[in-house]
Amino acid sequence: MKEGTPEQKPPEMEEDFEDIESGIKRERLSVDSATYLSSRRERKAEEEESTEGSAFGDNILHHIDVRRDMYRRNPEKAEEDVHKFLEHSRKSLIQSLDSAAFAPPGPYSTSSLVRSLFNEALEDETFRKTWMQSTAYEKAKKSYPGGEPDGHRLLMDAMRRGDLPDDLHERLLQIHVENFKKKQAVFEKKLPALLKSVKKDLLTGIRKKQLPITPELIEARISESTTRLQDVLRAHLKEIWGEYIGHTGKIHIAESVPEGYVEDVLMHETLHALAGRTAFLERYMDEENKNESAYGGTLDSVAHQRTGVGFNEDPSLGSAERFKWLDEAITERLTMQLTKTPAGSYPKERLLLDLLLFRGKYPIDPHFFVDAYFENYDPGNTEKVPAWKTMMFVITKSYKPGFLTEIDKMVQEKGVDVAIQFMKANNFAS
């Protein structure tokens, strides 16, 4: 196919370039190259050693232990720093409480899990006795002259006002971390069976020609990923209760996911891990800022400009995030096909994709989007991303040049609902 129009030509079609302002040179990189694969193995090892993504309060408690060890001869200084760390924790928790106030109700909602943080502390006999003997407890009761509310409410109010003593605050975090690690251990025992089931469905998808990938890719991408249970108080996950972080290869599954949906969420995030990528090296150009690396150059990092059909924000180039709604719609559409789930996440994004497929002059076969989704940028070929260009060509043929970018901009500026109404209100077939 001939070189595309500016609309058909994706953002990653530039040659290698230098970012003069930040002194970084970016070099397009094949995801099959030794450099790329070595980088992914290193990140995998780092993530397996990291505590990032564990329980809310874990890092605070770690810093507290370090400070007390550091200032063993000056306990007053140590406790001064401990108070600062706990104040940071209190502010984070208040932010979670405020966010939970607007969350949907239900046993797996964020608000329920925030309440459980306080309830689980009150189930600890020593904590409960110490709390009920404190002045903070007496002060909290005075706010309810008509009668004492649920036990967790008084504790939450004391935390919000900053009245909870540091020793109780610290113990509350310790109890939460201990309980979350038990949940994490249960999840990790179930994970091999979950991954086995996900792989089975993926292989079935290959046999049915739903997925243009290989069994070898499935093994490689899953082996480079680290899957962990995510404390929802530490990171509020999006609608699907999970996330895939491309630059680390980490998959997070929220503890709020109901038991029967964990495999569906894991499939969705695994598809993100299997999606095509545009990767590049970042090398420092400034001799004074060199980072010597195992690759024999001045490599700073391996990063991804694109995963699936979504482009990441790049402040150094002034480029915004693009086509994320489309990326999630394709991912969940495939998830529903592979797991045979009748109702999935991202319903509005999926509806917008369906309208895009069928409201133009000609119906568009979904396989064009799936092929582009799984396509890896190949710097060694003349046609770097032929499937992407084909997808853009058929969209242009069915609508007009620049149409997908127009819809994407509408989603970003006005929301998915407005884009849906736009697609429904206009007759593009004429």
Number of C-alpha atoms within 10 A of each C-alpha: 8 7 10 14 14 10 17 21 16 16 13 16 14 9 10 14 11 16 14 11 8 12 14 20 20 21 17 24 23 19 19 10 9 12 15 19 15 13 15 20 15 13 20 19 12 12 18 14 9 10 11 13 18 21 24 23 24 20 15 19 20 10 15 21 13 14 18 18 13 13 14 12 10 11 14 12 14 19 16 11 17 23 17 14 18 21 16 12 20 19 14 16 21 17 13 19 20 12 14 20 12 10 13 12 12 10 11 13 16 25 21 16 20 20 16 14 22 21 20 15 24 20 11 13 10 11 18 15 11 12 19 13 10 13 13 20 18 14 14 20 19 12 13 11 7 8 9 13 11 9 12 17 16 22 23 21 19 19 21 16 12 15 16 22 16 16 13 16 20 20 16 20 22 19 19 21 20 13 15 21 15 12 14 19 12 12 17 15 10 11 18 11 12 18 17 11 15 21 18 13 18 25 19 14 18 15 12 9 11 17 18 15 19 12 11 8 11 17 12 12 17 18 12 19 23 18 22 20 25 26 24 22 23 17 15 16 18 11 9 20 22 22 21 21 14 17 14 18 22 22 24 24 25 23 23 20 18 12 8 8 13 19 19 23 23 25 25 28 26 25 25 26 23 20 23 22 27 24 25 20 21 20 21 22 18 13 9 7 12 14 14 11 11 11 11 7 12 21 20 17 16 21 20 16 19 23 23 28 27 19 22 16 14 11 9 11 10 7 12 12 15 20 21 19 21 21 24 22 22 23 25 28 22 20 24 17 13 21 17 12 13 7 10 17 21 18 14 15 24 21 15 23 20 15 16 21 17 15 18 21 15 15 15 19 12 13 15 18 23 24 23 22 28 22 24 24 23 19 19 10 9 8 15 17 20 21 20 23 23 18 22 25 21 17 24 18 14 21 19 15 17 15 16 19 14 11 20 20 15 17 21 16 11 11 12 19 15 14 23 21 11 14 17 14 9 11 11 15 12 7
